[in-house]
Amino acid sequence: MGRLCLAVSTAALLCLSCLQPRASWGGQPTGARSQFNQSCGAACAAAPVNASTGEILAPAASRAGSVVEKVVQVVEAAQGLLTLERALTGAELDRLEAILVKCVAQAHANINEAYQKRGSNSRFKNGKFPNDAECERVVRFQPPDDEPVTLAQELGLLKHADAFACVKRHLSTEFSGNFSVEPRYKGNPDANGVVLTNDGPGSLVPDLVAHGTRNATDVQCVYEFKFPCLERHRLNPLKSPGTEAQLENYQQLSRRCPVALITPSGLRQLGVDP
């Protein structure tokens, strides 16, 4: 009963502008009902109205269900439009970043542990993570050119995949529609912005982007995941080869917050002192 009253009240509020005669498209005053489709559409059409007085009539019991359903649909549609381009609040970004940091740290621990379970030849000498010599060891060759892949690179790929799975699992329940994993962008000079693309050369592919609801080109904040292996890179992740230049390129995607680097040790923003 409460839902019915709320729905009928909502219909009444939405239709207040429908009830007064006003000039039609031809300029002459017309009856209120003829204005429904011009002023408030389905919300007004859903509620029975006296054709002579323009008053909203209480729906008959046999029609109450369909009226409520129509009104609720209109209200939900209006709410959807209001959130179409909504950016995340500061508190929501803090929550999102906390999830990212946790997922990256967990992926680091998960893959290190899983790798060592492969056998005695995979066990790290220090028991937790590989030393520099182990990081630089070639573990396989990548076709088609047989490019050598080091343990650092192999672990990085595996950890990214694990972190992405964690991020999607957690963010999808809280921020569905406001994040994208590995979107690919290219500049759009005509619109003074960016567009999504499938083209590789000259494009930018950050690990995760927070953006306006259901609009990945409305970039809010950009995040890059790194899993440093060498000791010097673990101590100063921003100084690992190419990282600063990469983040500076990603900063072109957003002027709303500094690009952030996320490693197992936490989050660091470009240009912001820790």
C-alpha positions as CSV (number, residue, x, y, z in Angstrom):
1,M,0.0,0.0,0.0
2,G,2.9,2.4,0.9
3,R,4.5,1.7,-2.6
4,L,1.1,2.5,-4.3
5,C,0.7,5.8,-2.4
6,L,4.3,6.8,-3.1
7,A,3.9,6.0,-6.8
8,V,0.6,7.9,-7.1
9,S,2.1,10.8,-5.3
10,T,5.1,10.7,-7.6
11,A,2.8,10.7,-10.6
12,A,1.0,13.7,-9.2
13,L,4.2,15.6,-8.6
14,L,5.5,14.8,-12.1
15,C,2.2,16.0,-13.7
16,L,1.7,19.3,-11.9
17,S,2.8,21.1,-15.0
18,C,0.4,19.1,-17.1
19,L,-2.8,20.2,-15.4
20,Q,-2.9,23.9,-16.4
21,P,-4.1,24.7,-19.9
22,R,-1.3,26.2,-22.0
23,A,-0.6,27.2,-25.5
24,S,-0.3,24.3,-27.9
25,W,2.3,24.0,-30.7
26,G,-0.2,26.1,-32.7
27,G,-0.4,28.8,-30.1
28,Q,-4.0,28.3,-28.8
29,P,-4.9,27.2,-25.3
30,T,-5.9,23.5,-25.1
31,G,-7.1,21.1,-22.5
32,A,-4.7,19.7,-19.9
33,R,-4.9,16.1,-21.2
34,S,-3.8,17.0,-24.7
35,Q,-0.6,18.3,-23.1
36,F,0.5,15.0,-21.6
37,N,2.9,13.9,-24.3
38,Q,4.3,17.4,-24.7
39,S,5.1,18.1,-21.1
40,C,5.5,15.0,-18.9
41,G,4.9,12.0,-21.1
42,A,4.3,8.6,-19.7
43,A,4.1,9.7,-16.1
44,C,1.0,11.8,-16.8
45,A,-0.5,9.3,-19.2
46,A,-0.3,6.6,-16.6
47,A,-2.6,8.4,-14.2
48,P,-6.4,8.6,-14.9
49,V,-7.6,12.2,-15.4
50,N,-11.0,13.8,-15.7
51,A,-11.1,15.1,-19.3
52,S,-13.3,18.1,-18.3
53,T,-11.6,19.3,-15.1
54,G,-8.0,18.0,-15.5
55,E,-8.1,16.4,-12.1
56,I,-6.2,13.2,-11.4
57,L,-8.6,10.5,-10.4
58,A,-7.8,7.7,-7.9
59,P,-7.2,4.6,-9.9
60,A,-9.6,1.7,-9.7
61,A,-8.4,-1.4,-8.0
62,S,-8.3,-3.3,-11.2
63,R,-5.9,-0.7,-12.7
64,A,-3.8,0.1,-9.7
65,G,-1.1,-2.5,-10.4
66,S,-0.5,-1.3,-14.0
67,V,-0.5,2.4,-12.9
68,V,2.0,1.7,-10.2
69,E,4.2,-0.2,-12.5
70,K,4.2,2.5,-15.1
71,V,5.0,5.3,-12.6
72,V,7.8,3.3,-11.0
73,Q,9.3,2.7,-14.5
74,V,9.2,6.4,-15.2
75,V,10.8,7.3,-11.9
76,E,13.5,4.7,-12.3
77,A,14.2,5.9,-15.8
78,A,14.5,9.5,-14.6
79,Q,16.9,8.4,-11.9
80,G,19.0,6.6,-14.5
81,L,19.3,9.7,-16.6
82,L,20.4,11.7,-13.5
83,T,23.2,9.3,-12.9
84,L,24.3,8.9,-16.5
85,E,27.4,11.1,-16.2
86,R,27.9,11.0,-12.4
87,A,31.5,11.0,-11.3
88,L,32.6,9.3,-8.1
89,T,32.7,11.4,-5.0
90,G,35.9,11.9,-3.0
91,A,34.8,9.3,-0.5
92,E,34.0,6.8,-3.2
93,L,37.4,7.3,-4.8
94,D,39.0,6.7,-1.5
95,R,37.1,3.4,-1.3
96,L,37.9,2.4,-4.8
97,E,41.6,3.1,-4.3
98,A,41.6,1.1,-1.1
99,I,40.2,-1.9,-3.1
100,L,42.9,-1.4,-5.8
101,V,45.7,-1.4,-3.2
102,K,44.4,-4.5,-1.5
103,C,43.9,-6.4,-4.8
104,V,47.4,-5.5,-6.0
105,A,49.0,-6.6,-2.7
106,Q,47.0,-9.8,-2.6
107,A,47.9,-10.6,-6.2
108,H,51.6,-10.1,-5.4
109,A,51.3,-12.6,-2.5
110,N,49.1,-15.1,-4.4
111,I,51.4,-15.4,-7.4
112,N,54.6,-15.6,-5.4
113,E,53.2,-18.4,-3.3
114,A,51.7,-20.2,-6.3
115,Y,54.9,-20.0,-8.4
116,Q,57.0,-21.5,-5.6
117,K,54.6,-24.5,-5.4
118,R,55.6,-25.5,-8.9
119,G,58.6,-27.3,-7.6
120,S,62.0,-27.0,-6.0
121,N,63.5,-25.1,-9.0
122,S,60.9,-22.4,-8.5
123,R,61.5,-21.7,-4.8
124,F,63.0,-18.3,-4.0
125,K,66.1,-18.3,-1.9
126,N,64.7,-15.7,0.6
127,G,61.4,-17.6,0.8
128,K,59.1,-14.6,0.0
129,F,60.1,-13.0,-3.3
130,P,62.9,-13.4,-5.8
131,N,66.3,-11.8,-5.4
132,D,67.8,-9.7,-8.2
133,A,69.5,-12.7,-9.9
134,E,66.3,-14.7,-9.8
135,C,64.3,-11.7,-11.2
136,E,66.6,-11.5,-14.2
137,R,66.7,-15.2,-15.0
138,V,65.2,-16.1,-18.4
139,V,62.3,-18.5,-17.9
140,R,61.0,-18.9,-21.4
141,F,61.1,-17.5,-24.9
142,Q,58.1,-15.7,-26.4
143,P,57.0,-16.6,-30.0
144,P,57.1,-15.7,-32.8
145,D,60.5,-14.0,-32.4
146,D,61.7,-16.1,-29.4
147,E,62.1,-13.0,-27.3
148,P,63.4,-13.9,-23.9
149,V,61.0,-13.5,-20.9
150,T,62.6,-13.0,-17.5
151,L,61.1,-14.2,-14.2
152,A,60.3,-10.5,-13.4
153,Q,58.2,-10.2,-16.6
154,E,56.5,-13.5,-16.1
155,L,55.5,-12.8,-12.6
156,G,54.3,-9.3,-13.6
157,L,52.0,-10.8,-16.2
158,L,50.5,-13.3,-13.8
159,K,50.1,-10.7,-11.0
160,H,48.3,-8.3,-13.3
161,A,45.9,-11.0,-14.3
162,D,45.2,-11.9,-10.7
163,A,44.8,-8.2,-9.7
164,F,42.4,-7.6,-12.6
165,A,40.2,-10.5,-11.5
166,C,40.1,-9.2,-7.9
167,V,39.4,-5.7,-9.0
168,K,36.5,-6.7,-11.3
169,R,35.0,-9.0,-8.6
170,H,35.0,-6.2,-6.0
171,L,34.4,-3.0,-8.0
172,S,31.5,-4.5,-10.0
173,T,29.4,-4.7,-6.8
174,E,30.1,-1.1,-5.7
175,F,31.0,0.9,-8.7
176,S,29.5,-0.8,-11.7
177,G,29.6,1.5,-14.7
178,N,32.2,3.8,-13.2
179,F,35.4,1.9,-14.0
180,S,37.1,0.2,-16.9
181,V,40.1,-2.2,-16.9
182,E,42.7,-1.7,-19.6
183,P,40.7,0.7,-21.8
184,R,42.6,1.9,-24.9
185,Y,42.5,5.6,-25.8
186,K,43.7,7.8,-28.5
187,G,43.6,11.6,-28.8
188,N,40.8,13.3,-30.5
189,P,42.0,16.8,-31.5
190,D,38.6,17.7,-33.1
191,A,36.8,17.3,-29.8
192,N,39.8,18.3,-27.6
193,G,39.6,15.0,-25.8
194,V,40.0,11.3,-26.2
195,V,38.1,8.4,-27.8
196,L,38.2,4.6,-27.3
197,T,40.1,2.8,-30.0
198,N,41.3,-0.7,-31.1
199,D,44.4,0.8,-32.8
200,G,47.7,0.1,-31.1
201,P,50.2,2.7,-32.4
202,G,50.1,5.9,-30.4
203,S,47.3,4.7,-28.1
204,L,47.4,4.7,-24.3
205,V,46.3,1.7,-22.2
206,P,46.2,2.4,-18.5
207,D,45.5,-0.5,-16.2
208,L,42.3,1.0,-14.7
209,V,40.3,4.2,-15.2
210,A,37.6,5.6,-13.0
211,H,35.2,7.6,-15.1
212,G,31.7,9.0,-15.5
213,T,28.9,6.4,-15.3
214,R,28.9,4.3,-18.4
215,N,31.2,6.7,-20.2
216,A,34.8,5.6,-20.3
217,T,35.8,8.8,-22.2
218,D,34.7,11.0,-19.3
219,V,38.0,10.1,-17.5
220,Q,38.2,11.0,-13.8
221,C,41.3,9.2,-12.4
222,V,43.9,6.9,-13.9
223,Y,45.7,4.1,-12.2
224,E,48.7,1.9,-13.2
225,F,49.7,-1.3,-11.5
226,K,53.3,-2.3,-11.1
227,F,55.0,-5.3,-9.5
228,P,58.7,-4.4,-9.1
229,C,61.0,-7.3,-8.9
230,L,64.5,-5.9,-8.6
231,E,65.3,-4.4,-5.2
232,R,66.1,-0.9,-6.4
233,H,62.7,-0.8,-8.2
234,R,60.9,-2.1,-5.1
235,L,62.4,0.7,-3.1
236,N,61.5,3.4,-5.6
237,P,58.9,2.2,-8.1
238,L,58.6,5.5,-9.9
239,K,62.3,5.1,-10.9
240,S,61.8,1.8,-12.7
241,P,62.6,2.1,-16.4
242,G,59.9,4.0,-18.4
243,T,57.5,4.4,-15.5
244,E,57.6,8.2,-15.0
245,A,57.3,8.8,-18.8
246,Q,54.4,6.3,-18.9
247,L,52.5,8.0,-16.1
248,E,53.1,11.4,-17.6
249,N,51.5,10.2,-20.8
250,Y,48.5,8.9,-18.9
251,Q,48.1,12.3,-17.2
252,Q,47.0,13.6,-20.6
253,L,43.8,11.6,-20.1
254,S,42.6,13.5,-17.1
255,R,43.1,17.0,-15.5
256,R,40.9,16.0,-12.5
257,C,43.4,14.1,-10.4
258,P,47.1,13.1,-10.5
259,V,47.8,9.7,-12.1
260,A,48.4,7.1,-9.5
261,L,50.9,4.2,-9.4
262,I,49.8,1.2,-7.3
263,T,52.4,-1.4,-6.2
264,P,52.3,-4.1,-3.5
265,S,53.6,-1.4,-1.1
266,G,50.8,1.0,-1.7
267,L,49.7,4.0,-3.8
268,R,51.8,6.8,-5.1
269,Q,50.6,9.7,-7.2
270,L,52.6,11.3,-9.9
271,G,54.0,14.7,-8.7
272,V,52.8,14.2,-5.2
273,D,55.3,13.7,-2.4
274,P,54.7,10.5,-0.3
